[in-house]
Amino acid sequence: MEETLAENEVTLDLLESVFKGAHLPAGRTADGGLLIRHGGINTLVMVDAKWKRIMLFAILRFTIGCSDATALALINTLNARMILTRFALHRPRMLWCDHQSLYAGGITPLQIVRTYKRFVDVRRGTTRLVPPT
């Protein structure tokens, strides 16, 4: 049985070691954030200790010819069809994807890695619908 990490153990340092232990290329950004670059997807990871949540973020640019109406229709479709991930229009021509996992009561490293991998799978699925610029 895998050890459950206590709430007070969940930090960016711990998450970095969990991801590296799973052979995922995790490293710190210039401002101290945690970034995972894997499979062509860049994911920013944050910890919100107050609300006991791990947050995953990724951004994808829309094609230049995409209208605002088309972008909003796509975002509505993604939010209706995709699970575990929320989509929003972030600045003109940028698709914002995020997921939040609660760790109140504890979480296992396996849960963290599986959630990250599922987020990447969902995010990767959006690439078929939103061609990159």
N, CA, C and O of each residue as an XYZ file, in Angstrom:
532
protein
N       0.846     -1.179      0.000
C       0.000      0.000      0.000
C       0.887      1.236      0.000
O       1.897      1.299      0.702
N       0.492      2.205     -0.794
C       1.268      3.431     -0.915
C       0.975      4.363      0.260
O      -0.155      4.455      0.741
N       2.019      5.044      0.703
C       1.885      5.981      1.820
C       1.093      7.219      1.401
O       1.319      7.771      0.324
N       0.170      7.647      2.251
C      -0.584      8.867      2.022
C       0.193     10.041      2.569
O       0.673     10.011      3.702
N       0.313     11.074      1.761
C       0.995     12.293      2.187
C       0.022     13.132      3.000
O      -1.116     13.343      2.580
N       0.451     13.603      4.142
C      -0.390     14.448      4.985
C      -0.529     15.825      4.348
O       0.319     16.248      3.562
N      -1.606     16.514      4.697
C      -1.871     17.854      4.156
C      -0.669     18.779      4.290
O      -0.314     19.486      3.346
N      -0.050     18.774      5.455
C       1.055     19.711      5.697
C       2.335     19.332      4.952
O       3.293     20.105      4.955
N       2.370     18.172      4.321
C       3.534     17.754      3.544
C       3.464     18.215      2.087
O       4.478     18.224      1.390
N       2.287     18.593      1.631
C       2.101     18.933      0.221
C       2.628     20.343     -0.055
O       2.023     21.343      0.333
N       3.763     20.388     -0.733
C       4.422     21.641     -1.113
C       4.911     21.492     -2.552
O       4.895     20.394     -3.108
N       5.344     22.596     -3.147
C       5.913     22.510     -4.493
C       7.182     21.662     -4.505
O       7.433     20.935     -5.466
N       7.982     21.751     -3.443
C       9.190     20.924     -3.362
C       8.829     19.443     -3.386
O       9.454     18.658     -4.099
N       7.828     19.069     -2.610
C       7.409     17.668     -2.574
C       6.857     17.244     -3.931
O       7.184     16.164     -4.421
N       6.021     18.088     -4.543
C       5.456     17.745     -5.852
C       6.553     17.592     -6.898
O       6.488     16.700     -7.744
N       7.558     18.457     -6.843
C       8.678     18.333     -7.777
C       9.347     16.967     -7.621
O       9.668     16.322     -8.620
N       9.557     16.528     -6.403
C      10.191     15.220     -6.191
C       9.271     14.073     -6.615
O       9.748     13.053     -7.113
N       7.957     14.231     -6.423
C       7.004     13.200     -6.862
C       7.052     13.069     -8.384
O       7.131     11.957     -8.907
N       7.007     14.194     -9.094
C       7.031     14.148    -10.560
C       8.363     13.617    -11.077
O       8.389     12.818    -12.013
N       9.457     14.048    -10.486
C      10.753     13.534    -10.911
C      10.873     12.043    -10.622
O      11.472     11.303    -11.403
N      10.302     11.598     -9.497
C      10.295     10.179     -9.167
C       9.499      9.351    -10.165
O       9.735      8.153    -10.317
N       8.547     10.001    -10.849
C       7.756      9.338    -11.883
C       8.367      9.569    -13.269
O       7.720      9.317    -14.286
N       9.617     10.049    -13.304
C      10.367     10.301    -14.540
C       9.687     11.339    -15.425
O       9.694     11.225    -16.651
N       9.110     12.335    -14.799
C       8.528     13.468    -15.511
C       9.444     14.669    -15.307
O       9.845     14.948    -14.177
N       9.781     15.381    -16.375
C      10.745     16.485    -16.280
C      10.158     17.726    -15.608
O       9.632     18.618    -16.273
N      10.254     17.764    -14.312
C       9.745     18.891    -13.523
C      10.912     19.778    -13.114
O      11.997     19.297    -12.785
N      10.665     21.077    -13.142
C      11.692     22.020    -12.724
C      11.059     23.337    -12.331
O       9.883     23.584    -12.597
N      11.849     24.172    -11.700
C      11.366     25.454    -11.211
C      11.476     26.528    -12.283
O      12.405     26.539    -13.091
N      10.507     27.423    -12.265
C      10.537     28.583    -13.151
C      11.342     29.679    -12.463
O      11.708     29.546    -11.295
N      11.617     30.758    -13.185
C      12.391     31.869    -12.625
C      11.715     32.480    -11.402
O      12.389     32.993    -10.508
N      10.376     32.424    -11.361
C       9.659     33.006    -10.220
C       9.317     31.976     -9.141
O       8.510     32.253     -8.254
N       9.929     30.788     -9.214
C       9.747     29.780     -8.167
C       8.592     28.830     -8.383
O       8.330     27.980     -7.532
N       7.887     28.952     -9.510
C       6.799     28.030     -9.811
C       7.339     26.674    -10.227
O       8.546     26.496    -10.388
N       6.444     25.730    -10.399
C       6.828     24.385    -10.822
C       6.274     24.154    -12.217
O       5.076     24.314    -12.448
N       7.147     23.775    -13.152
C       6.761     23.568    -14.536
C       7.149     22.160    -14.954
O       8.263     21.699    -14.703
N       6.197     21.487    -15.601
C       6.471     20.163    -16.155
C       6.362     20.293    -17.667
O       5.341     20.740    -18.189
N       7.413     19.902    -18.359
C       7.430     19.918    -19.825
C       7.502     18.470    -20.276
O       8.548     17.825    -20.206
N       6.352     17.972    -20.743
C       6.287     16.550    -21.092
C       5.330     16.354    -22.256
O       4.212     16.869    -22.246
N       5.770     15.616    -23.250
C       4.910     15.280    -24.375
C       4.406     16.476    -25.154
O       3.303     16.439    -25.700
N       5.204     17.548    -25.214
C       4.800     18.736    -25.939
C       3.824     19.622    -25.192
O       3.335     20.607    -25.745
N       3.533     19.289    -23.944
C       2.603     20.066    -23.123
C       3.372     20.674    -21.956
O       4.049     19.959    -21.217
N       3.272     21.979    -21.790
C       3.854     22.661    -20.633
C       2.749     22.866    -19.603
O       1.719     23.473    -19.897
N       2.970     22.361    -18.404
C       1.977     22.462    -17.338
C       2.590     23.167    -16.144
O       3.632     22.755    -15.635
N       1.937     24.233    -15.701
C       2.339     24.927    -14.489
C       1.578     24.309    -13.325
O       0.366     24.108    -13.404
N       2.292     24.009    -12.244
C       1.696     23.390    -11.062
C       1.809     24.362     -9.892
O       2.867     24.944     -9.652
N       0.703     24.530     -9.169
C       0.697     25.407     -8.003
C       0.026     24.675     -6.845
O      -0.775     23.765     -7.055
N       0.360     25.081     -5.628
C      -0.269     24.543     -4.420
C      -0.953     25.698     -3.697
O      -0.346     26.744     -3.465
N      -2.204     25.502     -3.350
C      -2.959     26.473     -2.566
C      -3.180     25.851     -1.183
O      -4.118     25.080     -0.982
N      -2.305     26.196     -0.239
C      -2.353     25.596      1.097
C      -3.619     25.983      1.858
O      -4.124     25.194      2.656
N      -4.133     27.181      1.620
C      -5.334     27.630      2.328
C      -6.535     26.735      2.003
O      -7.259     26.316      2.906
N      -6.744     26.443      0.718
C      -7.899     25.645      0.287
C      -7.545     24.186      0.049
O      -8.387     23.402     -0.388
N      -6.292     23.817      0.339
C      -5.833     22.429      0.208
C      -6.095     21.882     -1.195
O      -6.806     20.893     -1.370
N      -5.505     22.548     -2.189
C      -5.692     22.089     -3.558
C      -4.402     22.217     -4.354
O      -3.599     23.126     -4.144
N      -4.234     21.281     -5.268
C      -3.150     21.293     -6.238
C      -3.779     21.743     -7.549
O      -4.798     21.201     -7.977
N      -3.168     22.737     -8.181
C      -3.739     23.289     -9.400
C      -2.787     23.089    -10.572
O      -1.585     23.331    -10.467
N      -3.350     22.645    -11.685
C      -2.608     22.430    -12.923
C      -3.127     23.415    -13.968
O      -4.337     23.600    -14.098
N      -2.221     24.046    -14.712
C      -2.597     25.043    -15.717
C      -1.830     24.800    -17.009
O      -0.659     24.419    -16.984
N      -2.494     25.021    -18.133
C      -1.841     24.978    -19.445
C      -2.541     25.980    -20.357
O      -3.725     26.271    -20.186
N      -1.801     26.498    -21.320
C      -2.341     27.475    -22.264
C      -2.063     26.992    -23.686
O      -1.011     26.420    -23.973
N      -3.024     27.236    -24.559
C      -2.894     26.892    -25.975
C      -3.354     28.089    -26.788
O      -4.396     28.675    -26.493
N      -2.596     28.456    -27.799
C      -2.977     29.584    -28.656
C      -3.907     29.099    -29.763
O      -3.703     28.033    -30.343
N      -4.932     29.904    -30.045
C      -5.816     29.637    -31.174
C      -5.129     30.048    -32.465
O      -4.177     30.828    -32.457
N      -5.625     29.512    -33.579
C      -5.105     29.938    -34.874
C      -5.463     31.408    -35.091
O      -6.452     31.905    -34.552
N      -4.663     32.077    -35.869
C      -4.834     33.511    -36.083
C      -6.194     33.833    -36.683
O      -6.785     34.853    -36.327
N      -6.709     33.002    -37.579
C      -7.964     33.284    -38.249
C      -9.211     32.944    -37.451
O     -10.320     33.096    -37.962
N      -9.065     32.499    -36.243
C     -10.205     32.094    -35.422
C     -10.908     33.333    -34.852
O     -10.274     34.173    -34.213
N     -12.232     33.441    -35.090
C     -12.977     34.582    -34.556
C     -13.283     34.367    -33.075
O     -13.201     33.246    -32.574
N     -13.635     35.445    -32.384
C     -14.009     35.335    -30.972
C     -15.216     34.426    -30.798
O     -15.258     33.626    -29.863
N     -16.200     34.539    -31.687
C     -17.402     33.701    -31.602
C     -17.057     32.228    -31.762
O     -17.598     31.379    -31.054
N     -16.148     31.922    -32.700
C     -15.719     30.536    -32.895
C     -14.970     30.032    -31.669
O     -15.177     28.901    -31.228
N     -14.094     30.879    -31.118
C     -13.335     30.497    -29.925
C     -14.264     30.218    -28.748
O     -14.090     29.221    -28.048
N     -15.247     31.085    -28.522
C     -16.179     30.885    -27.407
C     -17.044     29.650    -27.612
O     -17.329     28.930    -26.655
N     -17.467     29.394    -28.854
C     -18.251     28.181    -29.142
C     -17.420     26.934    -28.849
O     -17.925     25.963    -28.287
N     -16.148     26.966    -29.230
C     -15.264     25.830    -28.959
C     -15.087     25.622    -27.461
O     -15.150     24.490    -26.983
N     -14.868     26.699    -26.719
C     -14.696     26.595    -25.270
C     -15.944     26.005    -24.620
O     -15.835     25.162    -23.730
N     -17.112     26.432    -25.046
C     -18.357     25.868    -24.515
C     -18.464     24.378    -24.822
O     -18.903     23.597    -23.977
N     -18.065     23.985    -26.025
C     -18.083     22.569    -26.398
C     -17.100     21.775    -25.539
O     -17.434     20.693    -25.055
N     -15.902     22.299    -25.350
C     -14.905     21.606    -24.527
C     -15.396     21.434    -23.092
O     -15.255     20.358    -22.509
N     -15.968     22.487    -22.527
C     -16.455     22.396    -21.147
C     -17.601     21.400    -21.017
O     -17.765     20.786    -19.963
N     -18.386     21.232    -22.057
C     -19.497     20.285    -22.016
C     -19.033     18.845    -22.223
O     -19.659     17.914    -21.715
N     -17.935     18.655    -22.970
C     -17.533     17.302    -23.355
C     -16.337     16.736    -22.601
O     -16.240     15.519    -22.437
N     -15.444     17.571    -22.148
C     -14.228     17.086    -21.498
C     -14.426     17.027    -19.987
O     -15.113     17.869    -19.410
N     -13.823     16.034    -19.357
C     -13.941     15.895    -17.913
C     -12.663     16.361    -17.232
O     -11.592     16.376    -17.838
N     -12.788     16.732    -15.991
C     -11.670     17.089    -15.116
C     -10.954     18.388    -15.443
O     -10.107     18.831    -14.667
N     -11.266     19.002    -16.555
C     -10.553     20.203    -16.957
C     -11.545     21.301    -17.286
O     -12.589     21.057    -17.892
N     -11.202     22.514    -16.878
C     -12.025     23.677    -17.180
C     -11.308     24.494    -18.245
O     -10.086     24.638    -18.219
N     -12.085     25.025    -19.176
C     -11.530     25.795    -20.284
C     -12.094     27.205    -20.253
O     -13.257     27.406    -19.904
N     -11.274     28.181    -20.617
C     -11.716     29.574    -20.674
C     -10.886     30.313    -21.713
O      -9.779     29.899    -22.054
N     -11.438     31.408    -22.206
C     -10.702     32.275    -23.108
C      -9.881     33.214    -22.235
O     -10.426     33.991    -21.452
N      -8.573     33.132    -22.381
C      -7.657     33.937    -21.567
C      -6.897     34.860    -22.508
O      -6.015     34.422    -23.246
N      -7.244     36.123    -22.475
C      -6.684     37.093    -23.412
C      -7.103     36.681    -24.829
O      -7.526     35.546    -25.049
N      -6.989     37.572    -25.750
C      -7.358     37.201    -27.118
C      -6.496     36.054    -27.635
O      -5.271     36.062    -27.511
N      -7.151     35.102    -28.198
C      -6.497     33.974    -28.882
C      -5.773     32.991    -27.972
O      -4.896     32.269    -28.446
N      -6.104     32.932    -26.687
C      -5.455     31.974    -25.805
C      -6.496     31.138    -25.061
O      -7.391     31.673    -24.407
N      -6.361     29.822    -25.175
C      -7.230     28.888    -24.475
C      -6.566     28.514    -23.161
O      -5.455     27.984    -23.150
N      -7.237     28.786    -22.065
C      -6.745     28.506    -20.715
C      -7.359     27.192    -20.261
O      -8.577     27.027    -20.328
N      -6.542     26.262    -19.804
C      -7.013     24.976    -19.292
C      -6.531     24.843    -17.859
O      -5.371     25.133    -17.566
N      -7.412     24.405    -16.958
C      -6.947     24.170    -15.593
C      -7.724     23.032    -14.941
O      -8.828     22.676    -15.352
N      -7.106     22.489    -13.922
C      -7.709     21.432    -13.114
C      -7.278     21.657    -11.670
O      -6.148     22.070    -11.410
N      -8.179     21.383    -10.738
C      -7.864     21.519     -9.321
C      -8.174     20.211     -8.605
O      -9.268     19.664     -8.743
N      -7.210     19.716     -7.843
C      -7.382     18.501     -7.037
C      -7.289     18.865     -5.571
O      -6.359     19.553     -5.150
N      -8.236     18.410     -4.807
C      -8.194     18.646     -3.365
C      -7.313     17.596     -2.692
O      -7.335     16.420     -3.056
N      -6.536     18.043     -1.703
C      -5.719     17.086     -0.951
C      -6.042     17.119      0.542
O      -5.277     16.594      1.351
N      -7.155     17.725      0.911
C      -7.587     17.718      2.317
C      -7.743     16.269      2.766
O      -8.381     15.467      2.084
N      -7.168     15.943      3.895
C      -7.213     14.573      4.386
C      -6.077     13.714      3.879
O      -5.915     12.573      4.310
N      -5.283     14.260      2.956
C      -4.128     13.536      2.431
C      -4.323     13.119      0.987
O      -5.439     13.105      0.468
N      -3.215     12.780      0.353
C      -3.208     12.356     -1.052
C      -1.984     11.484     -1.257
O      -0.977     11.650     -0.568
N      -2.064     10.560     -2.195
C      -0.909      9.701     -2.464
C      -0.145     10.233     -3.675
O      -0.721     10.907     -4.529
N       1.143      9.932     -3.747
C       1.904     10.329     -4.933
C       1.293      9.763     -6.221
O       1.302     10.430     -7.256
N       0.766      8.545     -6.160
C       0.143      7.941     -7.337
C      -1.066      8.764     -7.804
O      -1.257      8.951     -9.005
N      -1.868      9.248     -6.878
C      -3.005     10.099     -7.244
C      -2.530     11.364     -7.939
O      -3.125     11.791     -8.929
N      -1.476     11.957     -7.434
C      -0.937     13.191     -8.011
C      -0.491     12.950     -9.450
O      -0.842     13.715    -10.349
N       0.279     11.894     -9.665
C       0.813     11.599    -11.001
C      -0.311     11.203    -11.960
O      -0.325     11.646    -13.109
N      -1.234     10.388    -11.510
C      -2.354      9.984    -12.385
C      -3.217     11.184    -12.773
O      -3.651     11.290    -13.920
N      -3.466     12.075    -11.835
C      -4.254     13.269    -12.139
C      -3.529     14.133    -13.159
O      -4.144     14.631    -14.102
N      -2.234     14.312    -12.976
C      -1.445     15.082    -13.940
C      -1.526     14.443    -15.324
O      -1.765     15.140    -16.311
N      -1.332     13.131    -15.409
C      -1.353     12.450    -16.708
C      -2.727     12.556    -17.376
O      -2.815     12.707    -18.595
N      -3.783     12.480    -16.591
C      -5.125     12.634    -17.158
C      -5.321     14.066    -17.669
O      -5.909     14.267    -18.732
N      -4.840     15.048    -16.930
C      -4.911     16.442    -17.364
C      -4.202     16.614    -18.705
O      -4.733     17.261    -19.607
N      -3.015     16.043    -18.841
C      -2.251     16.145    -20.082
C      -3.003     15.454    -21.220
O      -3.033     15.967    -22.339
N      -3.609     14.297    -20.947
C      -4.385     13.605    -21.980
C      -5.550     14.468    -22.461
O      -5.802     14.568    -23.662
N      -6.261     15.092    -21.516
C      -7.387     15.956    -21.884
C      -6.868     17.162    -22.659
O      -7.429     17.519    -23.695
N      -5.817     17.783    -22.176
C      -5.235     18.943    -22.848
C      -4.750     18.577    -24.244
O      -4.937     19.341    -25.191
N      -4.130     17.415    -24.369
C      -3.648     16.960    -25.674
C      -4.837     16.765    -26.629
O      -4.723     17.034    -27.825
N      -5.961     16.304    -26.104
C      -7.155     16.121    -26.924
C      -7.674     17.421    -27.504
O      -8.305     17.414    -28.560
N      -7.425     18.525    -26.844
C      -7.877     19.816    -27.371
C      -7.074     20.214    -28.598
O      -7.553     21.004    -29.412
N      -5.880     19.694    -28.749
C      -5.033     20.047    -29.885
C      -5.688     19.618    -31.192
O      -5.525     20.284    -32.214
N      -6.423     18.518    -31.169
C      -7.117     18.077    -32.384
C      -8.205     19.067    -32.773
O      -8.547     19.195    -33.949
N      -8.755     19.778    -31.766
C      -9.841     20.714    -32.022
C      -9.358     22.137    -32.248
O     -10.022     22.919    -32.928
N      -8.208     22.477    -31.681
C      -7.659     23.838    -31.784
C      -6.263     23.750    -32.374
O      -5.301     23.550    -31.633
N      -6.126     23.891    -33.681
C      -4.784     23.816    -34.264
C      -3.891     24.918    -33.693
O      -4.347     26.048    -33.517
N      -2.637     24.610    -33.404
C      -1.728     25.642    -32.872
C      -1.406     26.677    -33.938
O      -1.570     26.424    -35.132
N      -0.944     27.848    -33.498
C      -0.583     28.916    -34.441
C       0.717     28.593    -35.122
O       1.189     29.370    -35.952
